[in-house]
Amino acid sequence: MSAVEGSFEDLEAALGYQFRDAVLLRRALTHSSHAHEQKTGMDNEQLEFLGDAILGFVVSDCLFRQYPEFEEGELSKLKGFFVSATNLVKYAEQLDLGRHLHLGRGEEKTGGRQKQALLVDAFEALLGAMYLDGGLDAPTQLITKFMSVQFGEVGGMVGQFSDFKTALQELLQSRSLGLCQYKVAEETGPAHQKLFTVEVEHHGTIIARGIGLTKRAAEQAAAKHAIEELKRDGRTDLQEVDSTGIL
């Protein structure tokens, strides 16, 4: 029995959506290698095409509403980050899509369940399948749920002008927790349109991350997030951020 045989109840629970047409769900998870072997011609490539368009629209709509102060170029940079394979694969991994994929024998042997491209394609195909099965609301809710976690880590206009880095250092010193360091974990986009992800480290432990249109904004966003984590529930120590989260 393959890893995908049986019920999709756990996946549907993770999606927050129950399919009316189970064939659509199965097709969204079927790679072309499996379809070719089975000679069904029912792979997820067309659904991926549709899901990609839906993703672009929903992300653009969310960013337009969330950041009304940003200019078109800034919104484009953020959109590029949210729809990037590097970001989408985190969504796919949270849904454990790899376990549900229908793969051909060759892809199975070469670790297809962990391949970023296959996971991202399946995620986009799922969005297309959800749209065909239940309209635009279902994929919109799923995308928004994932993105909302990241919104708090994007350095907006407040982050540009507030010195959260100094505030964080003063907070750490007041609790005798020493110094922290900032490092750029990722740069996405072309040279003229980069988006930065910055991590805050404390004694070798990553305690927060921030996303910014500039390196400075990302640092301020990361510091702001670290302050929020440190103050949460009266916490008096620093804990590593969840590496499986959407950051």
DRENDRENFI-661776 format. One line per 5 residues: number of its first residue (from 1); their letters; for each residue x, y negated, z of N, C-alpha, C, CB. Coordinates in steps of 0.2 Angstrom, whole numbers, plus 5000, padded with zeros to 4 digits. Atoms other than C-alpha are relative to their C-alpha. Glycine has a CB too. Layout:
<sites>
NUM	A	X:Y:Z:X:Y:Z:X:Y:Z:X:Y:Z  ... .
</sites>
This chain:
<sites>
1	MSAVE	5004:5006:5000:5000:5000:5000:5004:4994:5000:4995:5000:5006  4996:5006:5001:5007:4983:4995:4998:4995:5006:4999:4996:4994  5001:5005:4995:5008:4968:5007:4994:4996:4999:5006:4996:5001  5006:5004:5001:4993:4960:4999:4994:5004:5000:5001:4996:4994  5006:4997:5000:4981:4974:5000:4995:4999:5006:5001:5008:4999 .
6	GSFED	5004:5001:4994:4966:4972:5011:4996:4993:5000:5003:5001:5006  5003:5006:4999:4957:4957:5018:5004:4994:5000:4996:5000:5006  4997:5006:5000:4961:4939:5015:4997:4996:5006:4999:4996:4994  5003:5004:4995:4952:4934:5031:5005:4995:5004:4997:5004:5005  4995:5004:4996:4968:4928:5040:5002:4994:4996:5006:5004:5002 .
11	LEAAL	4999:5006:5004:4972:4917:5025:4995:4995:5000:5002:5003:4993  5006:5004:5001:4955:4910:5023:4999:4996:5007:4994:5004:4999  5000:5003:4994:4956:4906:5042:5005:4994:5000:5001:5005:5006  4995:5005:5001:4972:4897:5039:4998:4994:4996:5007:5003:4998  5002:5005:5004:4965:4887:5025:4994:4996:5002:4997:5004:4993 .
16	GYQFR	5006:5003:4998:4949:4883:5034:4994:5000:4995:5001:4993:5002  5005:4999:5006:4939:4889:5019:4999:5007:4999:5002:4996:4994  5001:4993:5002:4930:4905:5015:4997:4999:4992:4994:5003:5004  5001:5000:5007:4929:4908:4996:4993:5004:4999:5005:5004:4996  5006:4997:5003:4912:4912:4988:5002:5006:4995:4995:4995:4997 .
21	DAVLL	4998:4996:5005:4921:4920:4974:5007:5003:5001:5000:4997:4993  4994:4997:4998:4935:4932:4980:5005:5001:4994:4999:5006:5004  4996:4999:5006:4941:4934:4962:5005:4994:4999:4996:5002:4994  4996:5006:5000:4947:4916:4962:5006:5000:5005:4995:4994:5001  4994:5000:4995:4957:4918:4978:5005:5005:4998:4997:5002:5007 .
26	RRALT	4995:4995:5003:4965:4934:4971:5004:4998:4994:4997:5007:4999  4997:5002:5006:4969:4926:4955:5005:4995:5002:4995:4997:4995  4996:5005:4998:4977:4911:4964:5007:5003:5003:4997:4996:5005  4994:4997:4997:4989:4923:4972:5004:5005:4996:4998:5004:5007  4998:4996:5005:4993:4933:4957:5006:4997:4995:4995:5004:4996 .
31	HSSHA	4995:5002:5004:5010:4930:4949:5000:5003:4993:5007:5001:5003  5000:4997:5007:5012:4933:4930:5003:5006:4999:5003:4995:4995  4997:4994:5000:5024:4947:4933:4995:5006:5002:5006:5000:5005  5005:4995:4998:5010:4957:4942:4995:5001:4994:4997:4998:5006  5005:5000:5006:4997:4952:4928:5003:5004:4994:4998:4993:4999 .
36	HEQKT	4997:4997:5006:5009:4958:4914:5000:5008:5002:5007:4997:4999  5000:4992:4998:5012:4975:4923:4993:5003:5000:5003:5001:5007  5006:4997:4999:4994:4978:4926:4996:4998:4993:4996:4997:5006  5004:5001:5006:4989:4971:4909:4993:4997:5001:5000:5006:4995  5007:5003:4999:4975:4960:4916:5000:4993:4997:4999:5000:5007 .
41	GMDNE	5000:5007:5003:4981:4943:4909:4997:4995:5005:4996:5000:4994  5003:5004:4995:4974:4936:4925:5005:4997:5005:4994:5003:5004  4995:5003:4995:4988:4926:4933:4998:4993:5003:5007:5000:4997  5002:5006:4997:4988:4910:4943:5003:4994:4996:5003:5000:5007  4996:5005:5003:4997:4899:4930:4995:4994:4998:5003:5002:4994 .
46	QLEFL	5005:5005:5002:4981:4890:4924:4997:4996:5006:4994:5003:4996  5002:5003:4994:4975:4887:4942:5005:4996:5003:4998:5006:5005  4994:5004:4998:4992:4880:4946:5000:4993:4996:5007:5004:4999  5000:5007:5004:4990:4867:4932:4994:4996:5003:4998:5002:4993  5006:5004:4997:4973:4862:4939:5002:4998:5007:4994:5004:5000 .
51	GDAIL	4998:5002:4993:4979:4862:4957:5005:4994:5000:5003:5006:5004  4995:5005:5001:4994:4851:4952:4997:4993:4999:5005:5001:4995  5004:5006:5001:4982:4838:4946:4996:4998:5006:4995:5001:4993  5004:5001:4994:4971:4839:4961:5004:4997:5005:4996:5006:5002  4995:5003:4995:4986:4837:4972:5002:4993:4999:5006:5005:5000 .
56	GFVVS	4998:5007:5002:4992:4822:4963:4995:4995:5002:5002:4999:4993  5006:5005:4998:4975:4813:4965:4999:5000:5007:4994:5003:4996  5002:5000:4993:4972:4818:4983:5006:4996:5004:4999:5007:5003  4994:5003:4997:4990:4813:4988:4999:4992:4999:5006:5003:4998  5000:5007:5002:4988:4796:4979:4994:4997:5004:4999:4999:4992 .
61	DCLFR	5006:5003:4996:4971:4793:4987:5002:4999:5007:4994:5004:4999  4999:5000:4993:4977:4797:5004:5006:4994:5002:5003:5007:5003  4995:5005:4999:4993:4786:5003:4997:4993:4999:5006:5001:4995  5003:5007:5002:4983:4771:4995:4996:4998:5006:4995:5001:4994  5004:5002:4995:4971:4772:5010:5004:4999:5007:4995:5005:5002 .
66	QYPEF	4996:5000:4994:4984:4775:5024:5005:4994:5000:5004:5007:5000  4995:5005:5000:4997:4762:5018:4998:4994:4995:5007:5003:4998  5003:5006:5004:4987:4747:5011:5005:4994:4999:4994:4997:5002  4995:5005:5000:5002:4736:5014:5006:5001:4995:5003:4998:5007  4995:4998:5005:5014:4746:5002:4999:4998:4993:5001:5007:5001 .
71	EEGEL	5001:5002:5007:5017:4740:4985:5000:5007:4996:5006:4996:4997  5001:4994:5004:5015:4752:4970:5006:5004:5000:4998:4998:4993  4993:4996:5000:5034:4757:4969:5001:5004:5007:5005:4995:4999  4999:4997:4993:5034:4761:4988:4995:5006:5000:4998:4995:5005  5005:4994:5000:5018:4772:4986:5002:5005:4995:4993:4997:4998 .
76	SKLKG	4997:4995:5005:5026:4781:4971:5005:5004:5003:5002:4996:4994  4995:4996:4997:5041:4785:4981:4997:5005:5006:5005:4995:5004  5003:4996:4995:5030:4792:4995:4997:5006:4997:4995:4996:5005  5003:4994:5003:5020:4802:4983:5005:5005:4997:4996:4997:4994  4994:4996:5003:5036:4809:4975:5002:5005:5006:5005:4996:4998 .
81	FFVSA	4998:4995:4994:5040:4816:4993:4995:5005:5001:5002:4995:5006  5006:4995:4998:5023:4823:4997:4999:5005:4995:4994:4996:5001  5002:4995:5005:5021:4832:4981:5007:5004:4997:4997:4997:4993  4994:4997:5001:5039:4838:4980:5000:5007:5002:5007:4997:5003  5000:4993:4998:5043:4857:4980:5003:5001:5007:5004:5004:4995 .
86	TNLVK	4997:5000:4994:5054:4854:4995:4995:4999:5006:5005:4995:5001  5005:5002:4995:5039:4847:5005:4994:5006:4999:4997:4993:4999  5006:4995:5001:5025:4859:4997:5002:5007:5003:4998:5000:4993  4998:4993:4997:5035:4875:5002:4999:5000:5007:5007:5001:4998  5001:5000:4993:5033:4870:5020:4992:5001:5001:5002:4993:5003 .
91	YAEQL	5007:4999:4999:5014:4870:5018:4999:5007:4998:4996:4995:4995  5001:4993:5002:5015:4887:5009:5002:5005:5005:5004:5001:4993  4998:4996:4994:5025:4894:5023:4996:5000:5006:5007:4998:5002  5005:5001:4994:5013:4888:5036:4994:5005:4999:4998:4993:5001  5005:4996:5001:5000:4897:5027:5002:5008:4999:4996:4998:4993 .
96	DLGRH	4997:4993:5001:5011:4913:5025:4998:5003:4994:4997:5004:5006  5002:4997:5006:5007:4914:5007:5004:5005:4997:5000:4994:4995  4996:4994:5003:5022:4925:5003:4998:5007:5002:5007:4999:5003  5003:4993:4998:5014:4939:5012:4994:5002:4996:4998:5000:5008  5006:4998:5004:4999:4938:5001:5000:5000:4993:4994:4995:5002 .
101	LHLGR	4998:5001:5007:5007:4936:4984:4999:5007:4997:5006:4997:4999  5000:4994:5004:5003:4949:4971:5006:4999:4995:4993:5001:4996  4994:5001:5004:5020:4952:4962:5001:5006:4996:5006:4998:5005  4998:4994:5004:5027:4963:4949:5006:5003:5004:5002:4998:4993  4995:4996:4996:5040:4976:4954:5007:4996:5000:5001:5007:4997 .
106	GEEKT	4993:5004:5000:5055:4965:4948:5000:4995:5005:5001:4998:4993  5000:5006:4995:5050:4950:4958:5000:5003:5007:4993:4996:4999  5000:4997:4993:5046:4961:4973:5007:5002:5002:4996:5006:5000  4993:4998:4998:5064:4968:4973:5005:4994:5000:5002:5005:4994  4995:5006:4999:5072:4951:4971:4998:4995:5005:5001:4997:4993 .
111	GGRQK	5002:5005:4994:5063:4943:4986:4996:4995:4998:5006:4997:5002  5005:5005:5002:5049:4934:4977:4996:4997:5005:4996:5003:4994  5005:5003:4995:5039:4932:4992:5003:4994:5004:4999:5006:5005  4997:5006:4997:5052:4920:4999:5003:4995:4995:5006:5003:5004  4997:5005:5004:5056:4911:4983:4995:4993:5000:4999:5003:4992 .
116	QALLV	5003:5007:4999:5052:4892:4984:4995:4999:4994:5005:4995:5000  5004:5001:5006:5045:4891:4966:4994:5004:5000:5004:5001:4994  5006:4996:5000:5033:4905:4968:4995:4998:5005:5002:5008:5001  5005:5002:4994:5026:4899:4985:4997:4993:4998:5005:4999:5006  5003:5007:5002:5024:4881:4978:4994:5001:4995:5005:4995:4998 .
121	DAFEA	5005:4999:5006:5015:4888:4962:4994:5003:5003:5003:5005:4995  5005:4996:4997:5004:4899:4973:4996:4995:5004:5002:5005:5005  5004:5005:4997:4999:4884:4984:4996:4995:4996:5005:4996:5004  5003:5004:5004:4995:4873:4970:4994:5004:4996:5004:4997:4994  5005:4996:5003:4985:4887:4962:4994:5001:5005:5002:5007:4998 .
126	LLGAM	5005:5000:4995:4975:4889:4978:4996:4994:5000:5003:5001:5007  5004:5006:5001:4970:4871:4977:4995:5000:4994:5005:4994:5000  5004:4999:5006:4964:4874:4960:4994:5005:5001:5004:5002:4994  5005:4995:4999:4954:4889:4965:4995:4998:5005:5003:5007:5003  5004:5003:4995:4947:4880:4980:4995:4995:4997:5003:4997:5006 .
131	YLDGG	5004:5005:5003:4941:4866:4969:4994:5004:4996:5004:4996:4995  5005:4997:5004:4932:4878:4957:4995:5004:5004:5004:5005:4995  5004:4996:4996:4925:4888:4971:4995:4996:5004:5004:5004:5005  5004:5004:4996:4918:4874:4981:5000:4992:4999:5002:5001:5007  4999:5007:5001:4922:4857:4974:5006:4997:5003:4994:4996:5003 .
136	LDAPT	4994:5004:4998:4934:4843:4978:5001:5000:5008:5000:4993:4997  4999:5001:4993:4931:4842:4997:5004:5005:5003:4993:5001:5003  4996:4995:4997:4939:4859:5001:5008:4999:4999:4998:5007:4997  4993:5001:5000:4956:4856:4994:5002:4993:5003:5003:5000:4993  4998:5007:4997:4956:4837:5000:5001:5001:5007:4994:4995:4998 .
141	QLITK	4999:4999:4992:4953:4843:5018:5006:5004:5001:4994:5004:5002  4994:4997:4998:4967:4855:5017:5007:4996:4999:5001:5006:4995  4994:5004:5001:4980:4843:5009:5000:4994:5006:4999:4997:4993  5000:5005:4995:4974:4829:5021:5003:5003:5007:4993:4997:5001  4998:4997:4994:4977:4841:5036:5007:5000:5001:4996:5007:5001 .
146	FMSVQ	4992:5000:5000:4995:4844:5031:5003:4993:5000:5002:5004:4994  4997:5007:5000:4999:4826:5027:4999:4996:5006:4997:4996:4994  5001:5004:4994:4991:4819:5042:5006:5001:5006:4993:5001:5003  4994:4998:4995:5005:4827:5053:5006:4995:4998:5002:5007:5000  4994:5003:5003:5018:4818:5042:4999:4992:5001:5002:5002:4994 .
151	FGEVG	5001:5007:5000:5010:4801:5042:5003:4996:5006:4992:4998:5000  4997:5003:4994:5016:4797:5060:5008:4999:4999:4998:5004:5006  4993:5000:5001:5034:4800:5054:5002:4995:4994:5002:5006:4999  4999:5005:5006:5033:4787:5039:5001:4993:5003:4995:5001:4995  4999:5007:4998:5041:4771:5043:4997:4995:4996:5008:4998:5000 .
156	GMVGQ	5004:5006:5004:5029:4757:5038:5003:4994:5002:4992:5001:5002  4997:5007:4999:5030:4739:5040:5001:4998:5007:4995:4995:4997  4999:5001:4992:5029:4739:5059:5007:5003:5001:4995:5004:5004  4994:4997:4999:5044:4751:5058:5006:4996:4997:5000:5007:4997  4995:5004:5003:5054:4739:5047:5002:4994:5005:4997:4997:4994 .
161	FSDFK	4998:5006:4996:5053:4725:5060:5000:5001:5008:4995:4995:4999  5000:4998:4993:5052:4734:5077:5006:5004:5001:4994:5004:5002  4994:4996:4998:5068:4740:5085:4999:5005:5005:5005:4995:5003  5001:4994:4996:5063:4757:5091:5007:5003:5002:4996:5005:4996  4994:4997:4999:5081:4762:5090:5003:4998:5007:5006:4999:4995 .
166	TALQE	4998:5003:4994:5086:4750:5104:4995:5003:5006:5000:4993:5000  5005:4998:4995:5070:4755:5114:5001:5007:5002:4993:4999:4997  4999:4993:4998:5074:4773:5113:5007:5001:5004:5001:5004:4993  4994:5000:4996:5092:4770:5119:4999:4998:5007:5005:4996:4996  5001:5003:4993:5086:4760:5134:4996:5005:5004:4996:4993:4999 .
171	LLQSR	5004:4995:4996:5073:4774:5138:5005:5006:5002:4995:5002:4995  4995:4995:4999:5087:4787:5137:5004:4998:5006:5004:5002:4994  4995:5002:4995:5099:4777:5148:4996:4999:5007:5003:4993:4998  5004:5000:4994:5085:4774:5161:4999:5006:5003:4993:4996:4998  5001:4993:4997:5083:4793:5163:5007:5003:5000:4995:5003:4996 .
176	SLGLC	4993:4997:5000:5102:4796:5162:5001:5006:4996:5002:5002:5008  5000:4995:5005:5100:4806:5147:5006:4999:4994:4994:5001:4996  4995:5001:5005:5115:4799:5137:4998:4997:4994:5004:5006:4999  5001:5003:5007:5117:4794:5119:4996:5004:4995:5006:4997:4998  5003:4996:5006:5108:4800:5103:5004:4998:4994:4993:4999:5000 .
181	QYKVA	4997:5002:5007:5114:4800:5085:4995:5001:4995:5006:5005:4999  5004:5000:5005:5106:4798:5069:5003:5003:4994:4996:4993:4998  4997:4997:5006:5109:4808:5053:4995:5001:4994:5004:5007:5001  5004:4999:5006:5102:4808:5035:4999:5008:4999:5002:4996:4994  5001:4992:5002:5094:4826:5033:4999:5001:4993:4995:5002:5005 .
186	EETGP	5003:4999:5007:5087:4823:5016:4999:4994:4996:4994:5004:5000  5001:5005:5005:5087:4811:5001:4996:5003:4994:5006:4996:4998  5004:4997:5006:5073:4814:4988:4999:4994:4995:4994:5003:5002  5001:5005:5005:5070:4805:4972:5006:4998:4996:4996:4994:5003  4994:5003:5004:5081:4796:4959:5003:4995:5004:4998:4998:4993 .
191	AHQKL	4996:5005:4996:5094:4784:4964:4997:4993:5001:5007:4999:4996  5004:5006:5000:5083:4769:4961:4994:5000:5004:4999:4997:4994  5007:4999:4997:5068:4777:4970:5001:5005:5006:4995:5002:4995  4999:4994:4995:5075:4787:4985:4995:4999:5006:5007:4999:5002  5004:5000:4994:5065:4792:5000:5005:5004:5005:4993:5003:5000 .
196	FTVEV	4995:4997:4996:5075:4796:5016:4997:5004:5006:5005:4995:5003  5003:4996:4994:5072:4809:5030:5006:5000:5005:4998:5007:4999  4995:5001:4995:5082:4805:5046:4999:5004:5006:5002:4993:5002  5001:4996:4994:5085:4816:5061:5003:4997:5006:5002:5007:4999  4997:5003:4994:5088:4810:5079:5003:5006:5004:4995:4996:5004 .
201	EHHGT	4997:4994:4996:5100:4822:5088:5002:4997:5007:5007:5002:4996  4998:5002:4993:5103:4822:5107:5004:5007:5002:4994:4999:5004  4996:4995:4998:5118:4833:5112:4999:5006:4996:4998:5002:5008  5000:4995:5005:5117:4843:5096:4993:5003:4999:5004:5006:5003  5006:4998:5001:5098:4846:5097:4996:4995:4996:4996:5001:5007 .
206	IIARG	5004:5005:5004:5086:4838:5084:4994:4999:5004:4998:5003:4993  5006:5002:4996:5072:4829:5094:4995:4997:4997:5003:4996:5006  5005:5003:5004:5063:4820:5081:5003:4999:4993:4998:4993:5003  4998:5002:5007:5063:4816:5062:4995:4994:4998:4999:5006:4996  5004:5005:5003:5057:4801:5052:5001:4999:4993:5002:4993:5004 .
211	IGLTK	5000:5001:5007:5053:4797:5034:5000:4993:4999:4995:5004:4997  5000:5007:5002:5057:4780:5026:5002:4998:4993:5005:4996:5005  4998:5003:5007:5058:4770:5010:5007:4998:5000:4995:4995:4998  4993:5001:5000:5075:4765:5016:5003:5004:5006:5001:4992:5002  4997:4996:4994:5088:4773:5028:4998:4997:5007:5007:5000:4999 .
216	RAAEQ	5002:5003:4994:5084:4760:5041:4993:5001:5002:5001:4992:4999  5007:4999:4999:5066:4762:5040:4999:5007:5003:4995:4999:4994  5000:4993:4998:5068:4781:5042:5003:5001:5007:5004:5005:4995  4997:4999:4994:5079:4779:5057:4995:4997:5006:5007:4996:5001  5005:5003:4996:5066:4767:5065:4994:5005:5001:4998:4993:4998 .
221	AAAKH	5006:4995:4999:5052:4780:5062:5002:5006:5004:4998:5002:4993  4997:4994:4996:5063:4794:5069:5000:4998:5008:5006:5002:4998  5000:5003:4993:5066:4783:5085:4994:5000:5003:5004:4994:5000  5007:5001:4997:5048:4779:5087:4997:5007:5002:4996:4996:4994  5003:4994:4999:5043:4797:5085:5003:5003:5007:5001:5005:4994 .
226	AIEEL	4996:4997:4994:5057:4802:5098:4997:4997:5007:5007:4999:5000  5003:5003:4994:5050:4789:5111:4993:5003:5001:4999:4992:4998  5007:4997:4999:5032:4796:5108:5001:5007:5003:4996:5000:4994  5000:4993:4997:5038:4814:5112:5003:4999:5007:5005:5003:4995  4997:5001:4993:5048:4808:5127:4995:4998:5005:5006:4996:5000 .
231	KRDGR	5005:5002:4995:5034:4799:5135:4994:5004:5000:4998:4993:4997  5006:4996:5000:5021:4812:5131:5000:5004:5006:5000:5005:4994  5001:4996:4993:5014:4820:5147:5005:4999:5005:4999:5007:4998  4995:5002:4995:5027:4811:5157:5006:5004:4999:4997:5001:5007  4994:4996:5001:5041:4822:5149:5006:4996:5003:5000:5002:4993 .
236	TDLQE	4994:5003:4998:5058:4819:5157:5006:5003:4997:5000:5001:5008  4995:4997:5003:5068:4830:5146:4999:4999:4992:5001:5007:5002  5001:5000:5007:5071:4831:5127:5000:5007:4997:5006:4996:4997  5001:4994:5003:5065:4846:5117:5001:5000:4993:4994:5003:5002  4999:5000:5008:5070:4852:5099:4993:5000:4997:5004:5006:4999 .
241	VDSTG	5007:5000:5004:5056:4848:5086:4999:5007:4998:5001:4995:4995  5002:4994:5002:5047:4863:5080:5002:5000:4992:4992:5001:5000  4997:4999:5007:5057:4869:5064:4995:5002:4995:5006:5004:5001  5005:4997:5005:5041:4877:5057:4995:4995:4998:4997:5006:5003  5005:5005:5001:5031:4861:5058:5001:4996:4993:5000:4995:5005 .
246	IL	5000:5004:5006:5028:4849:5043:5003:4993:5002:4993:4999:4997  4997:5006:4998:5041:4836:5046:5004:4997:4994:5006:5002:5005 .
</sites>
